[in-house]
Amino acid sequence: MVDADSGWDGRAGEARTGRGTRDTGGTWGMRGARAADALPDRRVAAPDSRVALPGRRVAAVSLVALAALATGCEPGTATGAQDAPPPARPTQAAAPSPTAPVTEDAKPRTAPPPSPSASTAAPAPSPDPTTARPAPEPSTAPPPRVLMRTGSETDRVRELQARLRQIGHFGRNPTGYYGSVTADAVRSFQAKRSLPVTGSTDEVTWGRLLAMTRVPKAAELRPPTERPLAAPDERCLKGRVLCISKNSRTLAWMIDGKVVSAMDVRFGSEYTPTREGVFEVFWKSRDHVSTLYDTPMPYALFFSGGQAVHYSADFAANGYGGASHGCVNVRDKKKVAALFGQVRTGDKVVVYW
């Protein structure tokens, strides 16, 4: 740093030019002082130095300082210049960052803060595949058309029952009526084949059943009874006999060992059981009415006291859910009417297990 009392700054310029332009010499002297302050001081000067620099040397030093500033060199801080503010650094255009966008004036834009989806954000927890599964899309295919259901009564129902019986799902003879027993048989078939268990026969169930069975024969479609006939008791093999089996719950009208007709029957309850053994028909009464219970007993064929074979409207309506007071009830009115016309007084009656 050059002392402000130095004798060369103003006076040296005035003496060098030989003119009375003190301001000019002062200006050059001040420029030299400023340039000297800006130059790195590689030589530490004593604070009280009063050595005057020659004018040409001052000019040279000033030119060097100006050249240093023009080229952008950063000068070091001179010792003893703590009071002077440091020179401002020349601004240099920073190279654009490869990731920061460059504007028209080549200044890098400030990078936006990272979004939550950036790599610095914590990854969202993935759902557990065992607990979070996508909901299945609803099926747009229409359900198969239902062909038969509970309450149907057609020849196709009779064929359904016969086919189910062929593969062990229907234990009775076909009746043509789609009741609870038929619905249970269809459910059993559907469950075994991994089909929707509905109890109704739709197109898929019917097609699968047709593929597994054969066309039923006439005797399979219209057997003499709903239940299969039991093997006849040997006492039924000769003569004219009403052969009645409690085990199969059937009545077979037989002549000399040949079945003429057959029908379903039910018996008395445990409190009023139907008697077993060999009997004879001793009385026929077409429009009989019970004097004990005041109930109709049409086409009655009496064989043991007040017990007779006759038509029962209750049996026809409710099936095996009820019982008689000891009589042998028949639910097929046409069949028992034909039987009444064929049986004679004195014909044998065999009731057995």
PLY file of the C-alpha trace (Angstrom):
ply
format ascii 1.0
element vertex 353
property float x
property float y
property float z
element edge 352
property int vertex1
property int vertex2
end_header
0.00 0.00 0.00
1.27 3.42 -0.90
1.17 6.04 1.84
-1.09 9.03 1.13
1.74 11.42 2.16
4.13 10.07 -0.45
5.76 12.85 -2.40
5.55 11.23 -5.82
1.80 10.88 -6.41
0.77 14.50 -7.26
4.05 16.32 -7.38
5.87 13.65 -9.33
3.31 13.97 -12.14
3.55 17.72 -12.12
7.38 17.71 -12.14
7.40 14.97 -14.88
5.25 16.86 -17.33
6.59 20.29 -16.56
3.10 21.70 -16.82
0.86 23.41 -14.30
-1.82 20.62 -14.66
-1.71 19.39 -11.15
-5.06 17.62 -11.63
-3.67 15.55 -14.50
-0.65 14.53 -12.54
-2.88 13.85 -9.57
-5.12 11.66 -11.65
-2.26 9.59 -12.93
-0.83 9.37 -9.48
-4.08 8.12 -8.06
-4.42 5.61 -10.85
-0.98 4.34 -10.08
-1.89 4.10 -6.40
-5.00 2.19 -7.15
-3.18 -0.13 -9.48
-0.50 -0.68 -6.90
-3.10 -1.58 -4.33
-4.62 -4.08 -6.75
-1.30 -5.77 -7.58
-0.09 -8.66 -5.48
2.59 -7.38 -3.21
5.37 -9.90 -3.55
7.69 -7.55 -1.69
6.67 -6.50 1.75
7.35 -2.74 2.15
8.13 -1.06 5.42
5.23 1.05 6.69
7.28 4.21 6.94
8.93 3.91 3.53
9.12 7.22 1.74
10.92 6.01 -1.38
9.55 7.69 -4.45
9.13 5.55 -7.58
10.19 7.00 -10.93
7.34 8.15 -13.17
7.94 5.58 -15.89
7.97 2.79 -13.35
4.65 3.99 -12.03
3.18 3.96 -15.52
4.50 0.47 -16.14
3.09 -0.77 -12.87
-0.28 0.76 -13.76
-0.34 -0.92 -17.15
0.51 -4.26 -15.60
-2.33 -3.87 -13.11
-4.78 -2.98 -15.83
-3.65 -5.95 -17.91
-4.13 -8.25 -14.93
-7.64 -7.01 -14.39
-8.47 -7.32 -18.09
-7.37 -10.96 -18.27
-9.40 -11.93 -15.21
-6.52 -13.02 -13.02
-7.38 -13.09 -9.36
-4.81 -11.04 -7.40
-3.69 -12.11 -3.98
-4.31 -9.97 -0.93
-1.42 -7.69 -0.08
-0.06 -7.64 3.44
-1.18 -4.56 5.32
-4.21 -3.90 3.06
-6.81 -5.18 5.52
-8.72 -1.85 5.42
-9.27 -1.93 1.66
-12.22 -3.90 0.33
-11.21 -6.89 -1.76
-11.61 -6.46 -5.47
-14.71 -8.05 -6.97
-14.07 -11.28 -8.85
-14.84 -11.15 -12.51
-17.97 -13.12 -13.32
-17.37 -16.06 -15.56
-20.15 -17.90 -17.35
-20.46 -21.27 -15.73
-20.66 -24.25 -18.02
-24.22 -25.50 -18.25
-24.87 -28.58 -16.15
-25.72 -31.63 -18.23
-28.86 -32.09 -16.18
-29.89 -28.43 -15.79
-31.77 -26.83 -18.70
-29.95 -23.95 -20.45
-31.77 -20.69 -21.14
-31.20 -18.32 -24.04
-28.65 -16.32 -22.06
-26.69 -19.48 -21.29
-27.48 -19.31 -17.58
-28.43 -22.56 -15.99
-31.88 -22.61 -14.54
-32.38 -23.63 -10.99
-33.25 -27.31 -10.96
-36.76 -27.97 -9.58
-37.01 -29.93 -6.34
-37.28 -33.67 -6.86
-40.79 -35.00 -7.13
-42.07 -37.71 -4.76
-41.67 -40.20 -7.59
-37.96 -39.42 -8.01
-35.29 -41.93 -7.14
-34.56 -40.07 -3.88
-38.12 -40.68 -2.59
-38.74 -43.77 -0.51
-40.35 -46.51 -2.65
-43.98 -47.19 -1.91
-44.56 -50.55 -0.23
-45.77 -53.14 -2.68
-48.97 -55.00 -1.76
-48.68 -58.46 -0.37
-49.66 -60.84 -3.19
-51.27 -63.20 -0.68
-53.55 -60.57 0.81
-54.03 -57.91 -1.87
-55.32 -59.44 -5.07
-57.13 -57.67 -7.85
-60.85 -58.16 -7.75
-62.00 -60.58 -10.45
-63.79 -58.97 -13.32
-67.46 -59.89 -13.47
-68.26 -62.44 -16.10
-70.14 -61.09 -19.08
-71.20 -64.52 -20.36
-74.92 -65.23 -19.75
-75.70 -68.18 -17.45
-76.72 -71.43 -19.15
-80.42 -71.76 -19.90
-82.42 -73.85 -17.42
-84.29 -76.70 -19.10
-85.96 -78.36 -16.08
-86.50 -77.36 -12.48
-88.60 -78.23 -9.44
-92.25 -78.35 -10.45
-91.62 -79.41 -14.07
-93.66 -82.39 -15.28
-92.74 -83.57 -18.78
-91.45 -86.60 -20.65
-88.00 -85.00 -20.60
-88.10 -85.11 -16.78
-88.88 -88.82 -17.04
-85.84 -89.27 -19.31
-83.70 -87.24 -16.88
-84.70 -89.52 -14.02
-84.03 -92.65 -16.08
-80.56 -91.44 -17.09
-79.69 -90.43 -13.52
-80.77 -93.88 -12.39
-78.42 -95.51 -14.92
-75.39 -93.96 -13.16
-76.65 -94.39 -9.60
-77.94 -90.91 -8.74
-81.69 -91.67 -8.77
-82.89 -94.64 -6.73
-86.49 -94.77 -7.92
-88.39 -95.46 -11.09
-89.11 -92.43 -13.29
-92.36 -90.58 -12.62
-92.02 -87.60 -14.96
-92.39 -85.14 -12.06
-89.44 -82.93 -10.97
-89.73 -83.00 -7.17
-87.31 -82.74 -4.24
-85.93 -86.24 -4.83
-85.06 -85.39 -8.45
-83.52 -82.05 -7.41
-81.33 -83.83 -4.84
-80.24 -86.34 -7.50
-79.29 -83.50 -9.86
-77.29 -81.77 -7.09
-75.41 -85.01 -6.45
-74.57 -85.31 -10.15
-73.48 -81.66 -10.42
-71.26 -81.83 -7.33
-69.47 -84.95 -8.55
-68.75 -83.35 -11.95
-67.60 -79.97 -10.46
-70.59 -78.14 -11.94
-72.52 -75.35 -10.20
-74.71 -77.13 -7.65
-78.16 -75.67 -8.24
-80.52 -78.64 -8.32
-81.93 -77.35 -11.61
-81.04 -78.98 -14.92
-79.46 -76.41 -17.22
-77.99 -76.92 -20.69
-74.50 -77.73 -19.34
-75.78 -80.31 -16.83
-78.06 -81.91 -19.40
-75.29 -82.09 -22.01
-72.89 -83.73 -19.54
-75.55 -86.29 -18.54
-76.34 -87.15 -22.17
-72.65 -87.78 -22.85
-72.40 -90.22 -19.93
-75.59 -92.25 -20.43
-77.52 -94.09 -23.12
-81.04 -93.61 -24.42
-83.42 -95.22 -21.88
-85.60 -98.10 -23.00
-89.39 -97.99 -22.78
-89.40 -100.24 -19.68
-86.95 -97.86 -17.98
-89.04 -94.81 -18.75
-92.38 -96.31 -17.64
-91.81 -99.13 -15.19
-94.82 -100.63 -13.38
-93.96 -98.83 -10.13
-91.98 -95.86 -8.92
-89.80 -98.18 -6.89
-88.10 -101.26 -8.28
-89.98 -104.44 -7.60
-88.49 -106.80 -5.05
-87.86 -110.44 -5.85
-91.23 -112.15 -5.26
-91.73 -114.33 -2.25
-91.87 -118.00 -3.23
-95.46 -118.15 -1.93
-96.37 -115.76 -4.75
-95.16 -118.00 -7.59
-98.32 -120.14 -7.94
-101.91 -119.12 -8.59
-103.47 -115.69 -8.45
-101.70 -113.67 -5.81
-101.50 -110.10 -4.53
-97.75 -110.17 -3.67
-97.07 -107.26 -1.27
-93.48 -106.45 -0.18
-92.90 -104.19 2.83
-89.20 -103.97 1.95
-89.66 -102.50 -1.53
-93.09 -100.97 -0.73
-94.62 -102.41 -3.86
-97.62 -104.57 -4.79
-97.34 -107.01 -7.72
-100.47 -108.64 -9.13
-99.19 -112.04 -10.25
-100.74 -115.01 -12.03
-98.69 -118.23 -11.98
-95.42 -116.40 -11.26
-95.89 -113.70 -13.91
-96.34 -110.02 -13.00
-99.52 -108.67 -14.56
-99.34 -105.21 -12.98
-97.47 -103.44 -10.18
-97.93 -100.31 -8.07
-96.48 -98.40 -5.13
-98.00 -98.94 -1.71
-97.57 -97.74 1.86
-98.46 -99.39 5.15
-99.67 -98.67 8.66
-97.58 -96.93 11.28
-95.81 -98.63 14.17
-98.93 -98.09 16.28
-101.29 -99.50 13.66
-99.08 -101.94 11.71
-100.15 -103.86 8.64
-100.33 -107.52 9.45
-97.97 -109.92 7.67
-98.70 -113.40 6.40
-100.84 -115.23 3.87
-104.48 -114.15 3.49
-107.44 -114.22 1.10
-109.60 -111.49 -0.36
-112.95 -111.93 1.41
-114.76 -108.73 0.44
-114.69 -106.14 -2.35
-116.21 -102.67 -1.87
-115.89 -100.15 -4.73
-116.98 -96.98 -2.92
-116.25 -97.94 0.63
-116.07 -95.41 3.50
-114.45 -96.32 6.80
-116.99 -96.46 9.63
-114.18 -96.22 12.21
-112.26 -93.23 10.77
-114.94 -91.83 8.45
-112.56 -91.69 5.48
-113.12 -92.82 1.89
-111.62 -96.18 0.89
-112.45 -96.57 -2.82
-111.74 -99.88 -4.61
-111.27 -101.68 -1.29
-110.14 -105.34 -1.30
-110.43 -106.60 2.30
-108.05 -109.41 3.27
-107.67 -109.31 7.14
-110.42 -107.88 9.38
-110.67 -104.13 8.67
-107.41 -104.07 6.66
-107.76 -103.80 2.90
-105.93 -102.80 -0.27
-107.51 -99.49 -1.50
-106.86 -96.14 -3.14
-105.64 -93.32 -0.82
-105.96 -89.67 -1.81
-103.66 -88.77 1.10
-100.95 -91.08 -0.23
-101.33 -89.55 -3.70
-100.90 -86.04 -2.26
-98.30 -86.51 0.50
-96.42 -89.65 -0.48
-94.54 -91.56 2.16
-94.72 -88.69 4.61
-97.78 -90.29 6.18
-99.04 -93.76 7.02
-102.27 -95.74 7.04
-104.21 -97.23 9.96
-103.13 -100.68 8.87
-104.45 -100.82 5.32
-102.34 -101.15 2.17
-102.66 -97.75 0.44
-102.27 -97.35 -3.34
-101.68 -93.87 -4.84
-102.30 -94.65 -8.52
-106.05 -94.54 -8.87
-106.17 -95.95 -12.39
-104.04 -98.92 -11.51
-105.98 -99.84 -8.39
-109.26 -99.45 -10.30
-108.01 -101.92 -12.94
-106.82 -104.24 -10.17
-110.22 -104.10 -8.47
-111.82 -105.29 -11.70
-109.44 -108.28 -12.08
-109.17 -109.64 -8.52
-111.75 -112.16 -7.37
-112.94 -113.04 -3.92
-110.76 -115.87 -2.62
-107.56 -114.81 -4.41
-104.43 -115.08 -2.26
-102.78 -112.16 -0.50
-99.14 -112.46 0.69
-97.66 -109.68 2.88
-93.95 -110.07 3.64
-90.65 -108.28 4.22
0 1
1 2
2 3
3 4
4 5
5 6
6 7
7 8
8 9
9 10
10 11
11 12
12 13
13 14
14 15
15 16
16 17
17 18
18 19
19 20
20 21
21 22
22 23
23 24
24 25
25 26
26 27
27 28
28 29
29 30
30 31
31 32
32 33
33 34
34 35
35 36
36 37
37 38
38 39
39 40
40 41
41 42
42 43
43 44
44 45
45 46
46 47
47 48
48 49
49 50
50 51
51 52
52 53
53 54
54 55
55 56
56 57
57 58
58 59
59 60
60 61
61 62
62 63
63 64
64 65
65 66
66 67
67 68
68 69
69 70
70 71
71 72
72 73
73 74
74 75
75 76
76 77
77 78
78 79
79 80
80 81
81 82
82 83
83 84
84 85
85 86
86 87
87 88
88 89
89 90
90 91
91 92
92 93
93 94
94 95
95 96
96 97
97 98
98 99
99 100
100 101
101 102
102 103
103 104
104 105
105 106
106 107
107 108
108 109
109 110
110 111
111 112
112 113
113 114
114 115
115 116
116 117
117 118
118 119
119 120
120 121
121 122
122 123
123 124
124 125
125 126
126 127
127 128
128 129
129 130
130 131
131 132
132 133
133 134
134 135
135 136
136 137
137 138
138 139
139 140
140 141
141 142
142 143
143 144
144 145
145 146
146 147
147 148
148 149
149 150
150 151
151 152
152 153
153 154
154 155
155 156
156 157
157 158
158 159
159 160
160 161
161 162
162 163
163 164
164 165
165 166
166 167
167 168
168 169
169 170
170 171
171 172
172 173
173 174
174 175
175 176
176 177
177 178
178 179
179 180
180 181
181 182
182 183
183 184
184 185
185 186
186 187
187 188
188 189
189 190
190 191
191 192
192 193
193 194
194 195
195 196
196 197
197 198
198 199
199 200
200 201
201 202
202 203
203 204
204 205
205 206
206 207
207 208
208 209
209 210
210 211
211 212
212 213
213 214
214 215
215 216
216 217
217 218
218 219
219 220
220 221
221 222
222 223
223 224
224 225
225 226
226 227
227 228
228 229
229 230
230 231
231 232
232 233
233 234
234 235
235 236
236 237
237 238
238 239
239 240
240 241
241 242
242 243
243 244
244 245
245 246
246 247
247 248
248 249
249 250
250 251
251 252
252 253
253 254
254 255
255 256
256 257
257 258
258 259
259 260
260 261
261 262
262 263
263 264
264 265
265 266
266 267
267 268
268 269
269 270
270 271
271 272
272 273
273 274
274 275
275 276
276 277
277 278
278 279
279 280
280 281
281 282
282 283
283 284
284 285
285 286
286 287
287 288
288 289
289 290
290 291
291 292
292 293
293 294
294 295
295 296
296 297
297 298
298 299
299 300
300 301
301 302
302 303
303 304
304 305
305 306
306 307
307 308
308 309
309 310
310 311
311 312
312 313
313 314
314 315
315 316
316 317
317 318
318 319
319 320
320 321
321 322
322 323
323 324
324 325
325 326
326 327
327 328
328 329
329 330
330 331
331 332
332 333
333 334
334 335
335 336
336 337
337 338
338 339
339 340
340 341
341 342
342 343
343 344
344 345
345 346
346 347
347 348
348 349
349 350
350 351
351 352
